[in-house]
């Protein structure tokens, strides 16, 4: 697992001549629009589920965006590492669908 963590922490331009984020957008621009739209729908669905789970039982005054901002402030390094991993995951999902 340490190789994976080292890979995610590489400089932005060391991995495949760009960052996981830049590779995701490169792939998404060249893939079929239908495939990319379906993958984005999955991402939005996941965010909706996570928002519902986080806000469940909190009442109408619960400000989810404030909780998210505070969490990012407290955990920015961990959040950025997970973001890179998600870019890799989503890029892989799009690439895998290109062959089907």
N, C-alpha and C positions, 0 to 999 in steps of 0.2 A: 504493500500500500504506500510505502514511502516514495517509490518511483512516481506514482500517480500524484501525490502531494507535491513532489518536486516539480513535476510537469506543470501543475496548475500555478505554481509560484514563479515560473520562468518569466523573464522580461517579456514585455508585450510583443516584441518583434522577433523573438527566438524560435517560436513554435510555428512551423510551416509558413514562415515568412509573415507572421501576423499573430494577433491575439485570438483566443477562442471567440471573442465577440466579433472581430473582423471576419473570421472564417465563417461564422454563422451567417452574417449578412452577405458574404460572397456567395455562399451556397444558396441562400434563400432567394437571391436575385437571379440565379441561373436555373433554379428548379421550376417545375411546373407550378403555375399560380394556384391550381387546385390543391396540390399537395401542400404548399406553404399555407394556404388558407385553412386547410383541415388541421394542420399542426398548430397554427395560431389559435384555432378554436379550442384545441385541447389545453393550451396554455391558459387561456381565459377561463375555461371551465375549472382548471386546477386552482386558479386565483380565487374564483368565486367560492369554491368549496372551502378553501383555507380561510377566507374572510368570514364565511358563515360559522366555521368551527371556532374561530377566534372570538367572534362576537356573541356566540350562543350564551344566553342567560345573563348578558351584561346590561340589558335595559336600553331604552331609547336614547339616553344621554351619552352612550358609549361612542367615542370618537376613534374609529379604527385607524384613520390616517395619522392621528397624533401618536398612537401606540406604535405604529410602524416607524414613524420618524424617530421616536425615542429609542426604539430597538436598534435602528441603523446607527444612531449616534453612539450607543453603548457597545455595538458589536460590528463596527464597519469592516474590520479586517476579515472576520468570519463570513460576513455577508458577501463580501467581494469574492472570497474563495468559492463559496457555494454558487454564486452567479457564474463564475468561469466554468464550473462543472456543469451547470445547467445549459450554458451555451454549447458545450461539447455534446451533451446528451441530445439537445434539440437538433443540432447539426447532424448527428448520427441518425436520428429519426428520419430526417428529410432525405439523407443520402440513401438509407436503406429502402426507402419507398421509391427511389428513382429507378430501381431495377425491376419493380413489380408492375 
